Each structure stands twice: as structure tokens, then as C-alpha cells.
Amino acid sequence: MDTILSDSSLQELFLQTLTDKEKHAYTIAQNHLGCSFSLAKANGYVKWKKQYLEKLEKLETNIIKIKNS
């Protein structure tokens, strides 16, 4: 059961988790840095993505265990 999520889908999910204050900071970063800003390289996104994919993998493992028992 391999889940395939595109990076753009993950970025959309990440943006939905931001608080209003974080969304404001994100908008400021985009405006000030312009095309040199990369959400994919942002520390907060990288950390969130790693944790999200680890949780997803654990969930998938548990589902497989349940199906096989």
C-alpha cells in the first residue's frame, strides 16, 4: 500500500495547517523574496513533510497488519 503524493499536494496540505500568523509570514516571505523563495526548501515545510510522511507510513503499516490478522 504505497501512497504517492506529489510535492505540490504536500505543500497544499502544509499550507492548510498554518495558523493565521504563519500564513501572514509566508505571504511576506513570498513577497520579499520573490522567485528566490522556495516552500520546498523552507525549514518548517521540510520538518513538517518528514513528520507527515513518517506518520503516514506508520498508519499504512498498521492498516496492513490489521488486514493480515
PDB file of N, H, CA, C and O in Angstrom:
ATOM      1  N   MET A   1       0.840  -1.181   0.000  1.00  0.00           N
ATOM      2  CA  MET A   1       0.000   0.000   0.000  1.00  0.00           C
ATOM      3  C   MET A   1       0.882   1.241   0.000  1.00  0.00           C
ATOM      4  O   MET A   1       1.088   1.853   1.048  1.00  0.00           O
ATOM      5  N   ASP A   2       1.390   1.608  -1.128  1.00  0.00           N
ATOM      6  H   ASP A   2       1.223   1.111  -1.980  1.00  0.00           H
ATOM      7  CA  ASP A   2       2.244   2.782  -1.247  1.00  0.00           C
ATOM      8  C   ASP A   2       1.408   4.008  -1.581  1.00  0.00           C
ATOM      9  O   ASP A   2       0.664   4.020  -2.562  1.00  0.00           O
ATOM     10  N   THR A   3       1.538   5.027  -0.760  1.00  0.00           N
ATOM     11  H   THR A   3       2.142   5.017   0.037  1.00  0.00           H
ATOM     12  CA  THR A   3       0.836   6.275  -1.007  1.00  0.00           C
ATOM     13  C   THR A   3       1.756   7.191  -1.784  1.00  0.00           C
ATOM     14  O   THR A   3       2.884   7.461  -1.373  1.00  0.00           O
ATOM     15  N   ILE A   4       1.267   7.657  -2.892  1.00  0.00           N
ATOM     16  H   ILE A   4       0.350   7.438  -3.226  1.00  0.00           H
ATOM     17  CA  ILE A   4       2.069   8.562  -3.710  1.00  0.00           C
ATOM     18  C   ILE A   4       1.421   9.937  -3.672  1.00  0.00           C
ATOM     19  O   ILE A   4       0.313  10.135  -4.170  1.00  0.00           O
ATOM     20  N   LEU A   5       2.126  10.870  -3.077  1.00  0.00           N
ATOM     21  H   LEU A   5       3.026  10.710  -2.673  1.00  0.00           H
ATOM     22  CA  LEU A   5       1.661  12.250  -3.015  1.00  0.00           C
ATOM     23  C   LEU A   5       2.683  13.127  -3.705  1.00  0.00           C
ATOM     24  O   LEU A   5       3.882  13.027  -3.443  1.00  0.00           O
ATOM     25  N   SER A   6       2.209  13.979  -4.578  1.00  0.00           N
ATOM     26  H   SER A   6       1.236  14.060  -4.791  1.00  0.00           H
ATOM     27  CA  SER A   6       3.132  14.894  -5.237  1.00  0.00           C
ATOM     28  C   SER A   6       3.587  15.945  -4.233  1.00  0.00           C
ATOM     29  O   SER A   6       2.916  16.191  -3.230  1.00  0.00           O
ATOM     30  N   ASP A   7       4.719  16.554  -4.508  1.00  0.00           N
ATOM     31  H   ASP A   7       5.263  16.353  -5.323  1.00  0.00           H
ATOM     32  CA  ASP A   7       5.226  17.582  -3.607  1.00  0.00           C
ATOM     33  C   ASP A   7       4.262  18.758  -3.558  1.00  0.00           C
ATOM     34  O   ASP A   7       4.091  19.380  -2.509  1.00  0.00           O
ATOM     35  N   SER A   8       3.628  19.069  -4.692  1.00  0.00           N
ATOM     36  H   SER A   8       3.766  18.564  -5.544  1.00  0.00           H
ATOM     37  CA  SER A   8       2.677  20.184  -4.682  1.00  0.00           C
ATOM     38  C   SER A   8       1.464  19.860  -3.805  1.00  0.00           C
ATOM     39  O   SER A   8       0.928  20.748  -3.142  1.00  0.00           O
ATOM     40  N   SER A   9       1.029  18.595  -3.797  1.00  0.00           N
ATOM     41  H   SER A   9       1.465  17.874  -4.335  1.00  0.00           H
ATOM     42  CA  SER A   9      -0.076  18.187  -2.923  1.00  0.00           C
ATOM     43  C   SER A   9       0.330  18.301  -1.456  1.00  0.00           C
ATOM     44  O   SER A   9      -0.455  18.749  -0.620  1.00  0.00           O
ATOM     45  N   LEU A  10       1.540  17.900  -1.157  1.00  0.00           N
ATOM     46  H   LEU A  10       2.177  17.536  -1.837  1.00  0.00           H
ATOM     47  CA  LEU A  10       2.036  18.011   0.212  1.00  0.00           C
ATOM     48  C   LEU A  10       2.154  19.475   0.626  1.00  0.00           C
ATOM     49  O   LEU A  10       1.846  19.824   1.765  1.00  0.00           O
ATOM     50  N   GLN A  11       2.592  20.321  -0.279  1.00  0.00           N
ATOM     51  H   GLN A  11       2.843  20.038  -1.205  1.00  0.00           H
ATOM     52  CA  GLN A  11       2.707  21.747   0.030  1.00  0.00           C
ATOM     53  C   GLN A  11       1.331  22.347   0.297  1.00  0.00           C
ATOM     54  O   GLN A  11       1.185  23.176   1.195  1.00  0.00           O
ATOM     55  N   GLU A  12       0.334  21.947  -0.460  1.00  0.00           N
ATOM     56  H   GLU A  12       0.452  21.274  -1.189  1.00  0.00           H
ATOM     57  CA  GLU A  12      -1.030  22.422  -0.223  1.00  0.00           C
ATOM     58  C   GLU A  12      -1.519  21.982   1.154  1.00  0.00           C
ATOM     59  O   GLU A  12      -2.118  22.770   1.886  1.00  0.00           O
ATOM     60  N   LEU A  13      -1.263  20.721   1.506  1.00  0.00           N
ATOM     61  H   LEU A  13      -0.777  20.080   0.911  1.00  0.00           H
ATOM     62  CA  LEU A  13      -1.633  20.224   2.831  1.00  0.00           C
ATOM     63  C   LEU A  13      -0.923  21.016   3.932  1.00  0.00           C
ATOM     64  O   LEU A  13      -1.530  21.381   4.939  1.00  0.00           O
ATOM     65  N   PHE A  14       0.356  21.272   3.728  1.00  0.00           N
ATOM     66  H   PHE A  14       0.849  20.975   2.910  1.00  0.00           H
ATOM     67  CA  PHE A  14       1.137  22.035   4.705  1.00  0.00           C
ATOM     68  C   PHE A  14       0.546  23.428   4.902  1.00  0.00           C
ATOM     69  O   PHE A  14       0.386  23.886   6.033  1.00  0.00           O
ATOM     70  N   LEU A  15       0.226  24.092   3.808  1.00  0.00           N
ATOM     71  H   LEU A  15       0.356  23.719   2.889  1.00  0.00           H
ATOM     72  CA  LEU A  15      -0.310  25.450   3.903  1.00  0.00           C
ATOM     73  C   LEU A  15      -1.639  25.472   4.654  1.00  0.00           C
ATOM     74  O   LEU A  15      -1.963  26.461   5.312  1.00  0.00           O
ATOM     75  N   GLN A  16      -2.404  24.398   4.562  1.00  0.00           N
ATOM     76  H   GLN A  16      -2.141  23.595   4.028  1.00  0.00           H
ATOM     77  CA  GLN A  16      -3.677  24.316   5.279  1.00  0.00           C
ATOM     78  C   GLN A  16      -3.479  24.180   6.785  1.00  0.00           C
ATOM     79  O   GLN A  16      -4.393  24.459   7.560  1.00  0.00           O
ATOM     80  N   THR A  17      -2.289  23.753   7.198  1.00  0.00           N
ATOM     81  H   THR A  17      -1.546  23.527   6.568  1.00  0.00           H
ATOM     82  CA  THR A  17      -2.026  23.572   8.630  1.00  0.00           C
ATOM     83  C   THR A  17      -1.515  24.845   9.304  1.00  0.00           C
ATOM     84  O   THR A  17      -1.412  24.896  10.529  1.00  0.00           O
ATOM     85  N   LEU A  18      -1.199  25.860   8.523  1.00  0.00           N
ATOM     86  H   LEU A  18      -1.283  25.818   7.527  1.00  0.00           H
ATOM     87  CA  LEU A  18      -0.621  27.074   9.083  1.00  0.00           C
ATOM     88  C   LEU A  18      -1.649  27.902   9.842  1.00  0.00           C
ATOM     89  O   LEU A  18      -2.822  27.960   9.473  1.00  0.00           O
ATOM     90  N   THR A  19      -1.185  28.537  10.903  1.00  0.00           N
ATOM     91  H   THR A  19      -0.232  28.490  11.203  1.00  0.00           H
ATOM     92  CA  THR A  19      -2.022  29.484  11.639  1.00  0.00           C
ATOM     93  C   THR A  19      -2.100  30.772  10.825  1.00  0.00           C
ATOM     94  O   THR A  19      -1.360  30.940   9.855  1.00  0.00           O
ATOM     95  N   ASP A  20      -2.980  31.669  11.211  1.00  0.00           N
ATOM     96  H   ASP A  20      -3.581  31.533  11.999  1.00  0.00           H
ATOM     97  CA  ASP A  20      -3.088  32.952  10.503  1.00  0.00           C
ATOM     98  C   ASP A  20      -1.767  33.715  10.543  1.00  0.00           C
ATOM     99  O   ASP A  20      -1.369  34.334   9.556  1.00  0.00           O
ATOM    100  N   LYS A  21      -1.102  33.667  11.676  1.00  0.00           N
ATOM    101  H   LYS A  21      -1.425  33.164  12.477  1.00  0.00           H
ATOM    102  CA  LYS A  21       0.186  34.354  11.829  1.00  0.00           C
ATOM    103  C   LYS A  21       1.235  33.739  10.895  1.00  0.00           C
ATOM    104  O   LYS A  21       2.011  34.460  10.268  1.00  0.00           O
ATOM    105  N   GLU A  22       1.254  32.417  10.807  1.00  0.00           N
ATOM    106  H   GLU A  22       0.624  31.832  11.316  1.00  0.00           H
ATOM    107  CA  GLU A  22       2.205  31.722   9.928  1.00  0.00           C
ATOM    108  C   GLU A  22       1.886  32.001   8.455  1.00  0.00           C
ATOM    109  O   GLU A  22       2.795  32.165   7.641  1.00  0.00           O
ATOM    110  N   LYS A  23       0.605  32.052   8.119  1.00  0.00           N
ATOM    111  H   LYS A  23      -0.134  31.918   8.780  1.00  0.00           H
ATOM    112  CA  LYS A  23       0.209  32.374   6.736  1.00  0.00           C
ATOM    113  C   LYS A  23       0.661  33.774   6.365  1.00  0.00           C
ATOM    114  O   LYS A  23       1.106  34.016   5.243  1.00  0.00           O
ATOM    115  N   HIS A  24       0.546  34.692   7.311  1.00  0.00           N
ATOM    116  H   HIS A  24       0.185  34.496   8.222  1.00  0.00           H
ATOM    117  CA  HIS A  24       0.992  36.065   7.074  1.00  0.00           C
ATOM    118  C   HIS A  24       2.506  36.099   6.845  1.00  0.00           C
ATOM    119  O   HIS A  24       2.981  36.779   5.935  1.00  0.00           O
ATOM    120  N   ALA A  25       3.250  35.379   7.656  1.00  0.00           N
ATOM    121  H   ALA A  25       2.865  34.827   8.395  1.00  0.00           H
ATOM    122  CA  ALA A  25       4.711  35.311   7.495  1.00  0.00           C
ATOM    123  C   ALA A  25       5.071  34.688   6.151  1.00  0.00           C
ATOM    124  O   ALA A  25       6.009  35.132   5.489  1.00  0.00           O
ATOM    125  N   TYR A  26       4.327  33.661   5.750  1.00  0.00           N
ATOM    126  H   TYR A  26       3.565  33.301   6.288  1.00  0.00           H
ATOM    127  CA  TYR A  26       4.545  33.002   4.455  1.00  0.00           C
ATOM    128  C   TYR A  26       4.336  33.992   3.311  1.00  0.00           C
ATOM    129  O   TYR A  26       5.129  34.038   2.372  1.00  0.00           O
ATOM    130  N   THR A  27       3.267  34.782   3.394  1.00  0.00           N
ATOM    131  H   THR A  27       2.622  34.745   4.157  1.00  0.00           H
ATOM    132  CA  THR A  27       2.975  35.777   2.362  1.00  0.00           C
ATOM    133  C   THR A  27       4.063  36.835   2.297  1.00  0.00           C
ATOM    134  O   THR A  27       4.474  37.246   1.212  1.00  0.00           O
ATOM    135  N   ILE A  28       4.526  37.273   3.452  1.00  0.00           N
ATOM    136  H   ILE A  28       4.192  36.939   4.334  1.00  0.00           H
ATOM    137  CA  ILE A  28       5.608  38.269   3.500  1.00  0.00           C
ATOM    138  C   ILE A  28       6.874  37.695   2.866  1.00  0.00           C
ATOM    139  O   ILE A  28       7.539  38.371   2.081  1.00  0.00           O
ATOM    140  N   ALA A  29       7.206  36.455   3.205  1.00  0.00           N
ATOM    141  H   ALA A  29       6.666  35.906   3.843  1.00  0.00           H
ATOM    142  CA  ALA A  29       8.403  35.820   2.639  1.00  0.00           C
ATOM    143  C   ALA A  29       8.295  35.733   1.119  1.00  0.00           C
ATOM    144  O   ALA A  29       9.259  36.024   0.410  1.00  0.00           O
ATOM    145  N   GLN A  30       7.134  35.338   0.619  1.00  0.00           N
ATOM    146  H   GLN A  30       6.351  35.102   1.195  1.00  0.00           H
ATOM    147  CA  GLN A  30       6.937  35.261  -0.835  1.00  0.00           C
ATOM    148  C   GLN A  30       7.114  36.624  -1.483  1.00  0.00           C
ATOM    149  O   GLN A  30       7.777  36.752  -2.513  1.00  0.00           O
ATOM    150  N   ASN A  31       6.513  37.647  -0.870  1.00  0.00           N
ATOM    151  H   ASN A  31       5.975  37.543  -0.034  1.00  0.00           H
ATOM    152  CA  ASN A  31       6.576  38.992  -1.447  1.00  0.00           C
ATOM    153  C   ASN A  31       7.984  39.574  -1.417  1.00  0.00           C
ATOM    154  O   ASN A  31       8.421  40.208  -2.377  1.00  0.00           O
ATOM    155  N   HIS A  32       8.682  39.359  -0.322  1.00  0.00           N
ATOM    156  H   HIS A  32       8.326  38.844   0.458  1.00  0.00           H
ATOM    157  CA  HIS A  32      10.021  39.939  -0.182  1.00  0.00           C
ATOM    158  C   HIS A  32      11.088  39.173  -0.955  1.00  0.00           C
ATOM    159  O   HIS A  32      12.021  39.775  -1.488  1.00  0.00           O
ATOM    160  N   LEU A  33      10.958  37.873  -1.017  1.00  0.00           N
ATOM    161  H   LEU A  33      10.201  37.384  -0.584  1.00  0.00           H
ATOM    162  CA  LEU A  33      11.977  37.062  -1.677  1.00  0.00           C
ATOM    163  C   LEU A  33      11.654  36.777  -3.143  1.00  0.00           C
ATOM    164  O   LEU A  33      12.535  36.409  -3.920  1.00  0.00           O
ATOM    165  N   GLY A  34      10.402  36.949  -3.509  1.00  0.00           N
ATOM    166  H   GLY A  34       9.687  37.248  -2.878  1.00  0.00           H
ATOM    167  CA  GLY A  34      10.011  36.750  -4.900  1.00  0.00           C
ATOM    168  C   GLY A  34      10.311  35.349  -5.388  1.00  0.00           C
ATOM    169  O   GLY A  34      10.033  34.362  -4.707  1.00  0.00           O
ATOM    170  N   CYS A  35      10.880  35.277  -6.571  1.00  0.00           N
ATOM    171  H   CYS A  35      11.107  36.079  -7.125  1.00  0.00           H
ATOM    172  CA  CYS A  35      11.120  33.965  -7.187  1.00  0.00           C
ATOM    173  C   CYS A  35      12.224  33.165  -6.488  1.00  0.00           C
ATOM    174  O   CYS A  35      12.382  31.974  -6.757  1.00  0.00           O
ATOM    175  N   SER A  36      12.984  33.798  -5.602  1.00  0.00           N
ATOM    176  H   SER A  36      12.855  34.765  -5.383  1.00  0.00           H
ATOM    177  CA  SER A  36      14.023  33.043  -4.888  1.00  0.00           C
ATOM    178  C   SER A  36      13.447  32.288  -3.689  1.00  0.00           C
ATOM    179  O   SER A  36      14.144  31.478  -3.077  1.00  0.00           O
ATOM    180  N   PHE A  37      12.176  32.549  -3.346  1.00  0.00           N
ATOM    181  H   PHE A  37      11.610  33.207  -3.843  1.00  0.00           H
ATOM    182  CA  PHE A  37      11.541  31.824  -2.247  1.00  0.00           C
ATOM    183  C   PHE A  37      11.092  30.451  -2.725  1.00  0.00           C
ATOM    184  O   PHE A  37      10.474  30.320  -3.781  1.00  0.00           O
ATOM    185  N   SER A  38      11.411  29.431  -1.936  1.00  0.00           N
ATOM    186  H   SER A  38      11.913  29.538  -1.078  1.00  0.00           H
ATOM    187  CA  SER A  38      11.010  28.069  -2.267  1.00  0.00           C
ATOM    188  C   SER A  38      10.422  27.404  -1.033  1.00  0.00           C
ATOM    189  O   SER A  38      11.133  27.130  -0.066  1.00  0.00           O
ATOM    190  N   LEU A  39       9.118  27.146  -1.073  1.00  0.00           N
ATOM    191  H   LEU A  39       8.541  27.368  -1.858  1.00  0.00           H
ATOM    192  CA  LEU A  39       8.479  26.474   0.054  1.00  0.00           C
ATOM    193  C   LEU A  39       9.101  25.094   0.265  1.00  0.00           C
ATOM    194  O   LEU A  39       9.250  24.648   1.403  1.00  0.00           O
ATOM    195  N   ALA A  40       9.459  24.426  -0.813  1.00  0.00           N
ATOM    196  H   ALA A  40       9.337  24.788  -1.737  1.00  0.00           H
ATOM    197  CA  ALA A  40      10.042  23.087  -0.729  1.00  0.00           C
ATOM    198  C   ALA A  40      11.349  23.077   0.065  1.00  0.00           C
ATOM    199  O   ALA A  40      11.740  22.038   0.597  1.00  0.00           O
ATOM    200  N   LYS A  41      12.024  24.217   0.148  1.00  0.00           N
ATOM    201  H   LYS A  41      11.707  25.061  -0.284  1.00  0.00           H
ATOM    202  CA  LYS A  41      13.290  24.299   0.868  1.00  0.00           C
ATOM    203  C   LYS A  41      13.154  24.973   2.234  1.00  0.00           C
ATOM    204  O   LYS A  41      14.127  25.067   2.982  1.00  0.00           O
ATOM    205  N   ALA A  42      11.954  25.440   2.554  1.00  0.00           N
ATOM    206  H   ALA A  42      11.164  25.364   1.946  1.00  0.00           H
ATOM    207  CA  ALA A  42      11.731  26.126   3.831  1.00  0.00           C
ATOM    208  C   ALA A  42      11.849  25.122   4.981  1.00  0.00           C
ATOM    209  O   ALA A  42      11.312  24.017   4.911  1.00  0.00           O
ATOM    210  N   ASN A  43      12.551  25.518   6.027  1.00  0.00           N
ATOM    211  H   ASN A  43      12.988  26.416   6.084  1.00  0.00           H
ATOM    212  CA  ASN A  43      12.790  24.619   7.162  1.00  0.00           C
ATOM    213  C   ASN A  43      11.501  24.068   7.754  1.00  0.00           C
ATOM    214  O   ASN A  43      11.411  22.874   8.042  1.00  0.00           O
ATOM    215  N   GLY A  44      10.518  24.916   7.935  1.00  0.00           N
ATOM    216  H   GLY A  44      10.591  25.885   7.701  1.00  0.00           H
ATOM    217  CA  GLY A  44       9.257  24.472   8.522  1.00  0.00           C
ATOM    218  C   GLY A  44       8.559  23.436   7.669  1.00  0.00           C
ATOM    219  O   GLY A  44       8.008  22.467   8.190  1.00  0.00           O
ATOM    220  N   TYR A  45       8.577  23.635   6.354  1.00  0.00           N
ATOM    221  H   TYR A  45       9.024  24.423   5.931  1.00  0.00           H
ATOM    222  CA  TYR A  45       7.939  22.682   5.451  1.00  0.00           C
ATOM    223  C   TYR A  45       8.696  21.358   5.435  1.00  0.00           C
ATOM    224  O   TYR A  45       8.085  20.291   5.475  1.00  0.00           O
ATOM    225  N   VAL A  46      10.004  21.424   5.378  1.00  0.00           N
ATOM    226  H   VAL A  46      10.501  22.291   5.346  1.00  0.00           H
ATOM    227  CA  VAL A  46      10.825  20.208   5.337  1.00  0.00           C
ATOM    228  C   VAL A  46      10.582  19.367   6.598  1.00  0.00           C
ATOM    229  O   VAL A  46      10.437  18.148   6.516  1.00  0.00           O
ATOM    230  N   LYS A  47      10.538  20.022   7.755  1.00  0.00           N
ATOM    231  H   LYS A  47      10.655  21.013   7.822  1.00  0.00           H
ATOM    232  CA  LYS A  47      10.296  19.319   9.015  1.00  0.00           C
ATOM    233  C   LYS A  47       8.892  18.723   9.025  1.00  0.00           C
ATOM    234  O   LYS A  47       8.715  17.559   9.385  1.00  0.00           O
ATOM    235  N   TRP A  48       7.886  19.519   8.628  1.00  0.00           N
ATOM    236  H   TRP A  48       8.030  20.464   8.335  1.00  0.00           H
ATOM    237  CA  TRP A  48       6.508  19.043   8.589  1.00  0.00           C
ATOM    238  C   TRP A  48       6.365  17.854   7.642  1.00  0.00           C
ATOM    239  O   TRP A  48       5.713  16.866   7.981  1.00  0.00           O
ATOM    240  N   LYS A  49       6.965  17.944   6.465  1.00  0.00           N
ATOM    241  H   LYS A  49       7.494  18.747   6.190  1.00  0.00           H
ATOM    242  CA  LYS A  49       6.861  16.884   5.464  1.00  0.00           C
ATOM    243  C   LYS A  49       7.440  15.580   5.992  1.00  0.00           C
ATOM    244  O   LYS A  49       6.848  14.515   5.813  1.00  0.00           O
ATOM    245  N   LYS A  50       8.587  15.660   6.636  1.00  0.00           N
ATOM    246  H   LYS A  50       9.068  16.525   6.782  1.00  0.00           H
ATOM    247  CA  LYS A  50       9.218  14.461   7.191  1.00  0.00           C
ATOM    248  C   LYS A  50       8.301  13.814   8.223  1.00  0.00           C
ATOM    249  O   LYS A  50       8.075  12.605   8.184  1.00  0.00           O
ATOM    250  N   GLN A  51       7.775  14.613   9.144  1.00  0.00           N
ATOM    251  H   GLN A  51       7.959  15.596   9.175  1.00  0.00           H
ATOM    252  CA  GLN A  51       6.892  14.090  10.179  1.00  0.00           C
ATOM    253  C   GLN A  51       5.604  13.535   9.574  1.00  0.00           C
ATOM    254  O   GLN A  51       5.131  12.479   9.993  1.00  0.00           O
ATOM    255  N   TYR A  52       5.037  14.229   8.603  1.00  0.00           N
ATOM    256  H   TYR A  52       5.421  15.088   8.262  1.00  0.00           H
ATOM    257  CA  TYR A  52       3.798  13.804   7.972  1.00  0.00           C
ATOM    258  C   TYR A  52       3.979  12.459   7.272  1.00  0.00           C
ATOM    259  O   TYR A  52       3.151  11.561   7.424  1.00  0.00           O
ATOM    260  N   LEU A  53       5.052  12.324   6.512  1.00  0.00           N
ATOM    261  H   LEU A  53       5.724  13.054   6.388  1.00  0.00           H
ATOM    262  CA  LEU A  53       5.297  11.077   5.789  1.00  0.00           C
ATOM    263  C   LEU A  53       5.597   9.914   6.743  1.00  0.00           C
ATOM    264  O   LEU A  53       5.226   8.773   6.471  1.00  0.00           O
ATOM    265  N   GLU A  54       6.268  10.209   7.857  1.00  0.00           N
ATOM    266  H   GLU A  54       6.570  11.136   8.078  1.00  0.00           H
ATOM    267  CA  GLU A  54       6.520   9.170   8.860  1.00  0.00           C
ATOM    268  C   GLU A  54       5.208   8.693   9.485  1.00  0.00           C
ATOM    269  O   GLU A  54       5.008   7.492   9.667  1.00  0.00           O
ATOM    270  N   LYS A  55       4.315   9.629   9.813  1.00  0.00           N
ATOM    271  H   LYS A  55       4.478  10.605   9.665  1.00  0.00           H
ATOM    272  CA  LYS A  55       3.012   9.260  10.375  1.00  0.00           C
ATOM    273  C   LYS A  55       2.197   8.468   9.366  1.00  0.00           C
ATOM    274  O   LYS A  55       1.540   7.490   9.721  1.00  0.00           O
ATOM    275  N   LEU A  56       2.239   8.886   8.122  1.00  0.00           N
ATOM    276  H   LEU A  56       2.773   9.681   7.834  1.00  0.00           H
ATOM    277  CA  LEU A  56       1.500   8.190   7.076  1.00  0.00           C
ATOM    278  C   LEU A  56       2.013   6.769   6.891  1.00  0.00           C
ATOM    279  O   LEU A  56       1.230   5.838   6.703  1.00  0.00           O
ATOM    280  N   GLU A  57       3.328   6.607   6.944  1.00  0.00           N
ATOM    281  H   GLU A  57       3.965   7.363   7.096  1.00  0.00           H
ATOM    282  CA  GLU A  57       3.927   5.280   6.805  1.00  0.00           C
ATOM    283  C   GLU A  57       3.519   4.371   7.966  1.00  0.00           C
ATOM    284  O   GLU A  57       3.215   3.196   7.761  1.00  0.00           O
ATOM    285  N   LYS A  58       3.514   4.916   9.179  1.00  0.00           N
ATOM    286  H   LYS A  58       3.761   5.871   9.346  1.00  0.00           H
ATOM    287  CA  LYS A  58       3.092   4.130  10.347  1.00  0.00           C
ATOM    288  C   LYS A  58       1.628   3.725  10.209  1.00  0.00           C
ATOM    289  O   LYS A  58       1.265   2.590  10.518  1.00  0.00           O
ATOM    290  N   LEU A  59       0.803   4.629   9.755  1.00  0.00           N
ATOM    291  H   LEU A  59       1.098   5.551   9.504  1.00  0.00           H
ATOM    292  CA  LEU A  59      -0.612   4.331   9.569  1.00  0.00           C
ATOM    293  C   LEU A  59      -0.809   3.227   8.536  1.00  0.00           C
ATOM    294  O   LEU A  59      -1.600   2.306   8.745  1.00  0.00           O
ATOM    295  N   GLU A  60      -0.099   3.323   7.439  1.00  0.00           N
ATOM    296  H   GLU A  60       0.543   4.071   7.270  1.00  0.00           H
ATOM    297  CA  GLU A  60      -0.178   2.298   6.396  1.00  0.00           C
ATOM    298  C   GLU A  60       0.289   0.937   6.924  1.00  0.00           C
ATOM    299  O   GLU A  60      -0.310  -0.093   6.614  1.00  0.00           O
ATOM    300  N   THR A  61       1.350   0.940   7.716  1.00  0.00           N
ATOM    301  H   THR A  61       1.836   1.777   7.968  1.00  0.00           H
ATOM    302  CA  THR A  61       1.852  -0.299   8.298  1.00  0.00           C
ATOM    303  C   THR A  61       0.806  -0.926   9.210  1.00  0.00           C
ATOM    304  O   THR A  61       0.582  -2.136   9.175  1.00  0.00           O
ATOM    305  N   ASN A  62       0.174  -0.097  10.019  1.00  0.00           N
ATOM    306  H   ASN A  62       0.356   0.885  10.047  1.00  0.00           H
ATOM    307  CA  ASN A  62      -0.864  -0.603  10.929  1.00  0.00           C
ATOM    308  C   ASN A  62      -2.056  -1.147  10.163  1.00  0.00           C
ATOM    309  O   ASN A  62      -2.640  -2.151  10.570  1.00  0.00           O
ATOM    310  N   ILE A  63      -2.425  -0.513   9.076  1.00  0.00           N
ATOM    311  H   ILE A  63      -1.950   0.303   8.745  1.00  0.00           H
ATOM    312  CA  ILE A  63      -3.550  -0.988   8.245  1.00  0.00           C
ATOM    313  C   ILE A  63      -3.210  -2.355   7.646  1.00  0.00           C
ATOM    314  O   ILE A  63      -4.048  -3.256   7.616  1.00  0.00           O
ATOM    315  N   ILE A  64      -1.993  -2.493   7.178  1.00  0.00           N
ATOM    316  H   ILE A  64      -1.312  -1.761   7.203  1.00  0.00           H
ATOM    317  CA  ILE A  64      -1.562  -3.785   6.596  1.00  0.00           C
ATOM    318  C   ILE A  64      -1.583  -4.869   7.658  1.00  0.00           C
ATOM    319  O   ILE A  64      -2.018  -5.989   7.390  1.00  0.00           O
ATOM    320  N   LYS A  65      -1.111  -4.547   8.880  1.00  0.00           N
ATOM    321  H   LYS A  65      -0.758  -3.637   9.098  1.00  0.00           H
ATOM    322  CA  LYS A  65      -1.119  -5.525   9.964  1.00  0.00           C
ATOM    323  C   LYS A  65      -2.543  -5.968  10.287  1.00  0.00           C
ATOM    324  O   LYS A  65      -2.797  -7.153  10.506  1.00  0.00           O
ATOM    325  N   ILE A  66      -3.460  -5.022  10.315  1.00  0.00           N
ATOM    326  H   ILE A  66      -3.254  -4.060  10.136  1.00  0.00           H
ATOM    327  CA  ILE A  66      -4.860  -5.334  10.617  1.00  0.00           C
ATOM    328  C   ILE A  66      -5.459  -6.204   9.519  1.00  0.00           C
ATOM    329  O   ILE A  66      -6.178  -7.161   9.804  1.00  0.00           O
ATOM    330  N   LYS A  67      -5.167  -5.876   8.278  1.00  0.00           N
ATOM    331  H   LYS A  67      -4.583  -5.098   8.047  1.00  0.00           H
ATOM    332  CA  LYS A  67      -5.704  -6.655   7.150  1.00  0.00           C
ATOM    333  C   LYS A  67      -5.165  -8.081   7.162  1.00  0.00           C
ATOM    334  O   LYS A  67      -5.875  -9.013   6.782  1.00  0.00           O
ATOM    335  N   ASN A  68      -3.927  -8.261   7.589  1.00  0.00           N
ATOM    336  H   ASN A  68      -3.350  -7.505   7.898  1.00  0.00           H
ATOM    337  CA  ASN A  68      -3.293  -9.569   7.571  1.00  0.00           C
ATOM    338  C   ASN A  68      -3.587 -10.401   8.818  1.00  0.00           C
ATOM    339  O   ASN A  68      -3.195 -11.566   8.890  1.00  0.00           O
ATOM    340  N   SER A  69      -4.261  -9.824   9.784  1.00  0.00           N
ATOM    341  H   SER A  69      -4.580  -8.877   9.725  1.00  0.00           H
ATOM    342  CA  SER A  69      -4.540 -10.599  11.002  1.00  0.00           C
ATOM    343  C   SER A  69      -5.921 -11.218  10.983  1.00  0.00           C
ATOM    344  O   SER A  69      -6.305 -11.900  11.934  1.00  0.00           O
TER     345      SER A  69
END
